[in-house]
């Protein structure tokens, strides 16, 4: 056995070590390369962001040079075209001046004449232009599409003059329209040549934190590094990342190829072993687990109880047996799917109620078992009573229906010397509860009969088919007397072949068994007897059969209170004609 275990464990350990070593190497190399690439990208972002800032500052420098000329000429600029011509550069779309905020001069004018607008009152430019004027700050607006093609950014520099008293007044704006990305073409070309994806953004305005894109490469960006700088009260941000990603997978080919052969060989072997082990565990789990409820089946339950008692021969413990009261009625009335839900609900309530060290099992059908280690009668008494009263429901057609249980329990070693005897004692206590009316719990005591089960050996089906009399059960409701059950003799009297056929022709109503001209009178008589304090009623009427004929019958009914259905009538129906034939010499009958 030791050799066999070693034979399987060694390859598995080698596999784990190989994966760990290979993983550590790959992770270390990947982390190192990522850090290197990240540091390099941060340096490039800073370098080229500063270059772009310098490029933009050149455009700003034009507006400031023009500003100085306006100030030196006290607001007059007689040779604007000549001055502007000397300031033009490849990346400049146009140079403008706007006295009082109104653009009056543009160079070159050709193709740019439509730019002569009132900046302070323009709907697209007014707010930011007023901000520049009121805050004595240069502003950049854009990017926006140029009519000549491409995109541009407007640089507006407010100009202020002093009057004779030294008071400052707003003169207007000196303006340069720069083309993007032409103004920082060298920087973006360098980033592209170095293998970077990039995105240049700026805040929409000095008072907003939302960014808008100025220019970017065409590739996707994931987790880029960024560098920010400020111009004209707006924050600019350059984001970059390598086009091939932060880690180039080719870098690891040599390392991965070196370990791939070992990993693949060991993976195949290990995988086969894992599958075999998993299948074995699954079969083992299936062998001891109840598929419907997910708790232990009887085999799994017995094994765990046996193991505990073998390891702790002197410790007290409790075994309980429980089942669902009238479970067959649940199946018959609501269907087996509802019965399964009731069983699942009971299993869940057991799991939620009892401690984790409790062993819970299903014997089969509606019978369940519980094992409470290190527990005595005194410990279990209140617990078992509480669980028996614990609400238990199942769902049927979106409605919750309650059900009850009966429970018997026994203590080791007080009642029994082994597991099998202990379970039999709990079983006897359970059926003592059944004989006493169900819906309760009881501990096994000396004197309980071990053969008590035979008293409950007659199923409802046997009684229903063989009882020499017709009976029916229906809801005691003046307006909704729904039929719950009828035995075979009652179905025969109505001329039907099945319960389903009888319910169809009566529309599930006892009232429809009574001849129409007698219905009101009969129902009135029944309820008068009940309301006068009688639990039993006696009435004679003509029962309507399925073929439309009528049979005179004697009705002997009793009203009872049901925990599940409220008030119900249990009714014996006797054939009046048959009674006359057999008892006419002993009883005087009269037709009413």
C-alpha positions in Angstrom: 0.0 0.0 0.0 2.8 2.4 0.9 4.6 1.6 -2.4 1.4 2.2 -4.3 0.8 5.6 -2.6 4.3 6.6 -3.3 4.0 5.6 -6.9 1.1 8.0 -7.4 2.3 10.8 -5.0 5.8 11.3 -6.4 4.7 12.3 -10.0 2.0 14.6 -8.5 4.6 16.3 -6.2 7.0 16.7 -9.2 4.2 18.2 -11.2 3.4 20.7 -8.5 7.0 21.6 -8.0 7.6 21.9 -11.7 4.5 24.2 -12.1 5.5 26.2 -9.1 9.1 26.7 -10.3 8.1 27.4 -13.9 5.3 29.8 -12.7 7.8 31.6 -10.4 10.3 32.1 -13.2 7.6 33.2 -15.7 6.0 35.5 -13.1 9.3 37.0 -12.1 10.3 37.7 -15.7 6.8 39.0 -16.5 6.8 41.3 -13.4 10.3 42.5 -14.2 9.5 43.2 -17.8 6.3 44.9 -16.9 8.1 47.2 -14.5 10.7 48.0 -17.0 8.1 48.7 -19.7 6.0 50.7 -17.3 9.0 52.9 -16.2 10.1 53.4 -19.8 6.5 54.4 -20.8 6.3 56.8 -17.9 9.5 58.5 -19.0 8.3 58.7 -22.6 4.9 60.1 -21.5 6.6 62.7 -19.4 9.1 63.6 -22.1 6.7 63.9 -25.0 4.0 65.5 -22.9 6.5 68.2 -22.0 7.4 68.5 -25.7 3.7 68.9 -26.6 3.4 71.5 -23.9 6.3 73.4 -25.4 4.7 73.1 -28.9 1.4 74.5 -27.6 3.3 77.2 -25.7 4.7 78.3 -29.1 1.2 78.9 -30.3 0.4 80.7 -27.1 3.6 82.8 -27.6 2.1 84.2 -30.8 -0.9 85.5 -29.0 1.3 87.0 -26.3 3.6 88.7 -28.8 0.5 90.1 -30.5 -0.7 91.2 -27.0 2.4 93.2 -26.4 2.1 94.9 -29.7 -1.5 95.9 -28.9 -0.5 97.2 -25.5 2.5 99.1 -26.9 0.3 100.8 -29.5 -2.4 101.5 -26.9 -4.9 99.3 -28.6 -4.1 100.3 -32.2 -2.7 97.8 -34.7 -2.5 99.5 -38.0 -0.4 96.9 -39.9 -2.1 93.7 -38.6 -1.6 91.7 -41.8 2.1 92.4 -42.0 2.6 91.6 -38.3 0.6 88.4 -38.5 2.3 87.3 -41.7 5.7 87.5 -39.9 4.3 85.3 -37.0 2.7 82.6 -39.2 4.0 79.0 -38.9 3.1 75.7 -40.5 0.9 74.7 -37.6 -1.0 78.0 -37.5 -4.4 78.0 -39.2 -5.0 81.7 -38.6 -4.1 84.7 -36.4 -6.9 87.0 -35.2 -7.7 90.0 -33.0 -11.0 90.7 -31.4 -11.4 94.2 -29.9 -14.3 94.2 -27.4 -14.5 90.5 -28.0 -15.6 90.9 -31.7 -13.2 89.4 -34.2 -12.4 92.1 -36.7 -9.1 91.0 -38.3 -8.1 87.6 -39.5 -4.9 86.6 -41.2 -5.0 85.0 -43.7 -8.6 86.2 -44.4 -9.1 83.9 -47.4 -11.1 80.9 -46.2 -11.3 82.2 -42.6 -13.7 85.2 -43.1 -16.6 83.4 -41.5 -14.6 83.5 -38.2 -15.5 87.2 -37.7 -17.9 86.8 -34.8 -18.8 88.2 -31.5 -17.0 85.8 -29.2 -18.6 87.1 -25.9 -22.1 86.5 -27.1 -21.6 83.4 -29.3 -23.5 80.4 -28.0 -20.5 78.0 -28.4 -17.7 80.4 -27.5 -19.4 83.0 -25.2 -19.1 81.2 -21.8 -15.4 80.3 -22.1 -14.5 83.8 -23.6 -16.3 85.5 -20.8 -14.4 83.3 -18.3 -11.1 84.4 -19.9 -12.1 88.1 -19.8 -13.3 88.0 -16.2 -10.4 85.8 -14.8 -7.6 87.5 -16.7 -6.5 84.2 -18.0 -5.7 82.7 -21.4 -8.0 79.9 -22.5 -7.8 77.1 -25.1 -11.0 75.8 -26.7 -11.3 72.8 -28.9 -10.6 70.6 -30.7 -13.2 71.5 -33.3 -13.4 70.7 -37.0 -12.0 73.3 -39.3 -13.9 74.3 -42.4 -10.7 73.8 -44.4 -10.4 70.3 -43.1 -8.7 68.8 -40.0 -9.1 69.9 -36.5 -8.0 73.1 -34.6 -7.7 74.6 -31.1 -8.4 78.2 -30.5 -6.0 80.1 -28.1 -7.6 83.3 -26.8 -5.4 85.7 -24.8 -7.3 88.6 -23.1 -5.7 92.0 -23.4 -6.1 94.8 -20.9 -5.1 98.5 -21.2 -4.7 101.2 -18.5 -6.3 104.6 -18.9 -4.7 107.9 -17.6 -5.9 107.2 -14.1 -4.3 103.8 -14.0 -7.6 101.9 -14.2 -7.4 98.7 -16.2 -10.0 98.0 -18.9 -10.6 95.0 -21.1 -9.5 95.7 -24.7 -10.2 92.4 -26.4 -8.5 89.1 -27.4 -5.4 88.2 -29.4 -6.1 84.8 -31.0 -4.3 82.0 -32.7 -6.0 79.0 -34.2 -3.5 76.1 -34.2 -4.0 72.9 -36.1 -3.8 69.5 -34.4 -2.0 67.3 -34.5 0.2 69.4 -36.7 1.5 71.5 -33.8 2.9 68.4 -32.1 3.4 66.2 -35.1 7.0 65.4 -34.2 6.0 64.2 -30.8 3.2 61.9 -32.0 5.3 60.5 -34.8 8.1 59.7 -32.3 5.6 57.9 -30.0 4.3 55.9 -32.9 7.8 55.0 -34.1 8.7 53.9 -30.7 5.8 51.5 -30.7 3.3 53.3 -28.4 -0.4 53.8 -28.5 -1.2 57.3 -27.2 -4.1 59.6 -26.3 -3.9 63.3 -25.6 -6.9 64.7 -23.7 -7.8 68.0 -22.0 -10.5 69.2 -19.7 -13.5 70.6 -21.5 -13.1 74.0 -19.8 -11.2 75.5 -16.8 -14.1 74.9 -14.5 -14.9 71.3 -15.5 -13.1 68.0 -14.7 -14.5 66.1 -17.7 -11.9 65.3 -20.3 -12.3 65.4 -24.1 -9.9 63.8 -26.5 -7.6 66.1 -28.5 -5.9 63.4 -30.6 -5.1 59.7 -30.3 -3.7 56.7 -32.2 -6.1 54.2 -33.6 -5.3 51.3 -31.3 -7.0 50.1 -28.1 -5.6 51.1 -24.7 -5.6 49.1 -21.6 -4.2 50.4 -18.3 -2.0 53.1 -19.8 0.4 55.3 -17.9 -0.3 59.0 -18.0 1.4 62.4 -17.5 -0.5 65.6 -16.8 0.3 69.3 -17.3 -1.6 72.5 -17.1 -2.1 75.2 -19.7 -4.5 78.2 -19.5 -6.3 76.8 -16.4 -7.1 73.5 -18.2 -5.5 70.2 -17.4 -3.9 68.2 -20.2 -3.2 64.5 -20.0 -1.0 62.3 -22.3 -1.6 58.5 -21.9 0.7 56.0 -23.5 1.1 52.2 -23.6 3.1 49.8 -25.8 1.3 48.6 -28.9 2.2 45.0 -28.1 1.0 45.3 -24.6 2.9 45.6 -21.3 4.4 42.2 -21.7 5.5 40.7 -25.0 4.6 37.0 -25.0 7.5 36.1 -27.3 9.8 37.1 -24.5 8.7 34.0 -22.6 8.8 31.4 -25.4 12.2 30.0 -24.5 11.3 29.6 -20.8 7.9 28.1 -21.5 9.1 25.8 -24.2 11.8 24.5 -21.8 9.1 23.5 -19.2 6.3 22.6 -21.6 7.3 19.0 -22.2 7.5 18.2 -18.5 4.3 20.0 -17.7 2.4 18.3 -20.5 3.6 14.8 -19.6 2.8 15.3 -16.0 -0.5 17.0 -16.7 -1.7 14.0 -18.7 -0.7 11.6 -15.9 -2.0 13.8 -13.2 -5.2 14.5 -15.1 -5.9 10.8 -15.5 -5.3 10.2 -11.8 -7.5 13.1 -10.8 -10.4 11.8 -13.0 -10.1 8.4 -11.5 -10.1 9.9 -8.0 -13.0 12.2 -8.7 -15.1 9.4 -10.1 -14.3 7.3 -7.1 -15.4 10.1 -4.8 -18.5 10.8 -6.8 -19.5 7.2 -6.7 -18.8 7.1 -3.0 -20.9 10.3 -2.5 -23.7 9.0 -4.6 -23.7 5.7 -2.7 -24.3 7.5 0.7 -26.4 10.5 -0.4 -30.1 10.7 -1.1 -30.5 12.3 -4.5 -33.8 14.0 -3.8 -32.9 15.8 -0.5 -29.1 16.0 -0.6 -28.7 14.5 2.9 -27.4 11.0 3.7 -29.3 7.9 2.6 -29.8 5.0 5.1 -26.4 3.5 4.1 -24.5 6.7 4.7 -26.4 7.4 7.9 -25.7 3.9 9.3 -22.0 4.1 8.5 -21.5 7.4 10.3 -23.5 6.4 13.4 -21.7 3.1 13.5 -18.3 4.8 13.3 -19.2 7.3 16.1 -20.5 4.6 18.4 -17.4 2.4 17.7 -15.0 5.4 18.5 -17.1 6.6 21.5 -18.5 3.5 23.1 -19.4 5.2 26.4 -20.8 8.5 25.2 -24.5 9.0 25.2 -26.2 9.8 21.9 -29.7 10.1 20.4 -31.2 8.5 17.3 -34.6 9.9 16.1 -37.0 8.5 13.5 -39.5 10.8 11.8 -42.0 10.8 9.0 -44.5 13.0 7.3 -48.1 12.7 8.6 -50.6 11.6 5.9 -47.9 11.8 3.3 -49.9 9.6 0.9 -52.7 12.1 1.1 -50.3 14.8 0.0 -49.3 12.8 -3.0 -52.9 11.9 -3.8 -54.2 15.4 -3.5 -51.4 17.5 -4.9 -49.3 15.0 -6.9 -45.9 13.4 -6.4 -44.1 16.6 -7.4 -45.7 18.3 -4.4 -44.8 15.3 -2.2 -41.2 15.6 -3.3 -41.2 19.3 -2.4 -42.6 18.4 1.1 -39.7 16.0 1.6 -37.1 18.5 0.4 -38.7 21.1 2.7 -38.4 18.7 5.7 -34.8 18.0 4.9 -34.0 21.7 4.7 -35.7 22.4 8.0 -33.7 19.6 9.6 -30.4 21.1 8.2 -31.3 24.6 9.4 -32.6 23.5 12.9 -30.0 21.0 14.1 -26.3 21.6 14.7 -23.7 20.9 12.1 -22.4 17.8 14.0 -25.8 16.2 13.7 -26.1 13.4 11.1 -29.2 13.6 9.0 -30.6 10.9 6.7 -33.5 9.7 4.7 -34.5 6.1 5.1 -36.7 6.2 2.0 -40.2 7.4 1.2 -41.2 9.9 3.8 -39.1 8.4 6.6 -36.1 10.4 7.9 -33.6 9.7 10.7 -31.4 12.0 12.8 -28.4 11.3 15.0 -27.3 13.7 17.7 -23.9 12.9 19.2 -23.0 13.5 22.8 -26.6 14.0 23.7 -29.1 12.6 26.3 -32.8 12.5 26.8 -32.7 15.6 28.9 -30.7 17.5 26.3 -33.0 16.3 23.4 -36.4 16.6 24.9 -37.0 20.3 24.3 -35.1 20.2 21.1 -37.3 17.5 19.6 -40.5 19.2 20.7 -39.4 22.4 19.2 -38.5 20.7 15.9 -41.8 18.9 15.7 -43.6 22.2 16.1 -41.2 24.0 13.7 -43.4 25.2 10.8 -43.1 23.0 7.7 -44.6 23.9 4.3 -44.5 23.0 0.7 -45.5 25.0 -2.4 -48.3 24.0 -4.7 -49.6 26.3 -7.5 -48.0 29.3 -5.8 -49.7 28.6 -2.5 -48.0 27.4 0.7 -49.5 24.3 2.4 -48.5 23.2 5.9 -47.8 19.6 6.9 -46.9 18.0 10.2 -44.5 15.2 11.3 -44.4 12.5 13.9 -41.1 11.8 15.7 -39.7 9.2 18.0 -36.3 9.1 19.6 -34.2 6.8 21.8 -31.0 7.2 23.8 -27.8 5.1 23.7 -26.8 3.3 25.9 -29.9 3.8 28.0 -32.3 1.9 25.6 -30.0 -0.1 23.4 -26.5 -1.6 23.2 -25.9 -1.1 19.5 -27.0 1.0 16.5 -29.5 -1.4 15.1 -31.3 -1.8 18.4 -31.3 1.9 19.0 -32.9 2.6 15.7 -35.6 0.0 16.4 -36.4 1.7 19.7 -36.7 5.1 18.0 -39.0 3.4 15.4 -41.2 2.0 18.1 -41.5 5.5 19.7 -42.4 7.0 16.4 -45.3 4.6 15.8 -46.5 5.1 19.4 -46.9 8.7 18.3 -48.8 7.6 15.2 -51.2 5.6 17.3 -51.9 8.6 19.6 -52.9 10.8 16.7 -49.7 11.9 15.0 -48.2 15.4 14.9 -46.0 14.9 18.0 -42.8 13.5 19.4 -42.0 10.9 22.0 -39.0 9.3 23.6 -38.8 5.5 23.8 -39.5 4.1 27.2 -39.5 0.5 28.6 -43.0 -1.0 28.0 -43.5 0.3 24.4 -44.4 -2.6 22.2 -41.8 -3.5 19.6 -44.5 -5.0 17.3 -46.6 -1.8 17.3 -46.2 -1.4 13.5 -48.8 -4.1 12.7 -51.5 -1.9 14.1 -50.8 0.6 11.4 -50.5 -1.9 8.6 -53.7 -1.1 6.9 -53.3 1.6 4.2 -56.1 4.1 3.3 -56.3 2.4 -0.1 -57.2 -0.9 1.5 -59.8 0.7 3.8 -61.2 2.7 0.9 -61.7 -0.3 -1.4 -62.9 -2.8 1.2 -65.0 -0.9 3.7 -68.7 -2.2 3.2 -70.2 1.3 3.0 -70.1 4.5 1.1 -68.5 7.6 2.5 -67.5 11.0 1.3 -65.5 13.9 2.8 -66.2 17.5 1.7 -65.6 21.0 2.9 -68.2 22.3 5.4 -68.9 25.6 3.6 -72.4 26.9 2.7 -71.2 28.4 -0.5 -68.2 26.3 -1.5 -68.7 22.7 -0.5 -65.7 21.2 -2.3 -65.4 17.4 -2.3 -62.1 16.1 -1.0 -62.5 12.3 -1.0 -64.9 9.5 -1.8 -64.4 5.8 -1.4 -65.0 3.1 -4.0 -68.5 2.3 -2.7 -69.7 5.9 -3.0 -68.2 6.1 -6.5 -70.1 2.9 -7.4 -73.4 4.3 -6.0 -73.1 7.4 -8.3 -72.6 5.1 -11.3 -69.1 6.4 -12.0 -66.0 4.4 -12.8 -63.5 6.7 -11.1 -63.1 9.6 -8.6 -62.1 11.8 -11.6 -65.3 11.0 -13.4 -67.4 11.7 -10.3 -65.7 15.0 -9.6 -66.4 16.0 -13.2 -70.1 15.4 -13.2 -70.6 16.9 -9.7 -68.2 19.8 -10.5 -66.5 18.8 -7.2 -69.6 20.0 -5.2 -71.6 17.8 -2.8 -74.6 20.1 -3.5 -74.7 18.6 -7.0 -75.3 15.1 -5.7 -78.7 16.3 -4.3 -81.7 16.4 -6.6 -82.2 20.0 -7.6 -85.7 20.5 -6.1 -84.4 19.2 -2.7 -81.0 21.1 -2.6 -82.2 24.1 -0.6 -84.3 22.1 1.8 -81.6 19.5 2.5 -78.8 22.0 3.0 -81.0 24.1 5.3 -81.8 21.0 7.4 -78.1 20.0 7.6 -77.0 23.4 8.8 -79.9 23.8 11.3 -78.9 20.5 13.0 -75.2 21.8 13.1 -76.2 25.2 14.4 -78.4 23.6 17.1 -75.2 22.2 18.6 -75.3 18.7 17.0 -72.0 17.4 15.6 -73.9 14.7 13.7 -76.7 15.2 11.2 -79.2 12.8 9.6 -81.0 13.5 6.4 -82.8 11.7 3.6 -82.6 12.8 0.0 -82.5 11.6 -3.6 -78.9 11.4 -4.9 -78.4 12.4 -8.5 -76.4 9.7 -10.4 -74.1 10.2 -13.3 -76.7 8.8 -15.8 -79.3 11.4 -14.6 -81.4 9.0 -12.5 -81.9 9.4 -8.8 -81.3 7.1 -5.9 -82.9 7.6 -2.5 -80.3 7.6 0.2 -79.8 8.2 4.0 -77.1 10.7 4.9 -75.4 10.4 8.3 -72.8 13.2 8.6 -70.4 14.6 11.1 -68.7 18.0 11.1 -65.1 18.1 12.4 -62.3 20.7 12.6 -59.3 19.8 10.4 -56.0 21.6 11.0 -55.3 21.5 7.2 -58.8 22.1 5.7 -60.8 23.9 8.3 -64.3 22.5 9.0 -65.1 19.3 6.9 -68.0 16.9 6.8 -67.4 13.1 7.1 -70.6 11.5 5.6 -71.9 8.0 5.4 -74.3 7.4 2.5 -76.7 4.4 2.7 -78.9 3.1 -0.1 -82.5 3.7 1.1 -84.0 0.9 -1.0 -81.3 -1.6 0.1 -82.0 -0.7 3.7 -85.7 -1.3 3.2 -85.1 -4.7 1.6 -82.9 -5.9 4.4 -84.4 -4.3 7.5 -88.1 -3.7 6.6 -89.1 -6.3 9.1 -87.2 -4.6 11.9 -87.4 -0.9 11.1 -90.4 1.1 9.9 -89.5 3.2 6.8 -91.5 6.0 5.3 -90.9 7.9 2.0 -90.9 11.6 2.6 
